[in-house]
Amino acid sequence: MSETLASSGNLQHVTTFCGNCDCGCPELFLDDVAPPERRVVLTDDFGQRVQMSLAQLKVLVDDVKGGALDKVVTAVI
């Protein structure tokens, strides 16, 4: 998916979550020309996308680092 999205505009690929398969893993992009509230683009393996600000991404990362999703991840493992 990264090739398609990156070639379709101004998206800069940041990372692929998983990447160990060929299923269209979720990916994170930055769009430097988007309005600030939509600069971060997170895609899923179904072609859907979520857009958020860098500030929102920081809150999300801080929450994850703080253990906010530990119960969800532990339930899956």
N, C-alpha and C positions, 0 to 999 in steps of 0.2 A: 504494500500500500504506500510506503514512503516514496517510491519513485513516482507514482501517480500524483499524490498530493504535492510533493515538492516541485514537480514539473508543471503543475497547474497554476502556480502563483508564486507568492513570495515566502513560502514556508521553508524554514530551516529545520531539518531533522535534528532532534536532540537525543532521543533514545528510543529503543524498541523494548517493550516489556515482554520477556520470554525470548523470542528469537531463536528458539531451539526447534522450531517446526516450520511448516509452510502453511500455517492456518490463517495468516493475516493478523498477527498479534497486535495488541494495543500499542500505540506509538504516541510520543510527545513531540510537538513541533512548536516553533516560535514564528510568529508572523509580525515582522518589524513595521509593516505598513498598516496594520489593522489598528483600529481605535484602541487605546490603552486597556479598556475593559474587556477586549476580545483578543489580546495578543498571544495568549497561550492556547494551543489547540491540542486536545487529547482525543485520539481516535480509538475506536474499538474494532474488533475483528468482524463486525457486521457492516462496517462502512459508516457508522454514526460518528458524530463528533460533538465534543463539548468545548466551548470557548470560555476563557476566564482571563482575569487580569494577572499580572505577575504577583501582585499583593495577595490575591486569592490562592495562587499556587504556593506561595510562601507559607500561608496559614495551613494549607493542606499538608505540605511537607513537614512542617513543625508538629502538627497533630499526629502524623504517622510516626515520626521519630519519637514522640512522647508516648506512644503505645495505644493511641486511640483505636487502631484497627486490630490489635493483637487478638482479641476474642474472635473476630471474624476469621482471621487467618488460621488460628489454632483449630477452629471448628472444621476447616476444610482439610487440614493435614491429617 
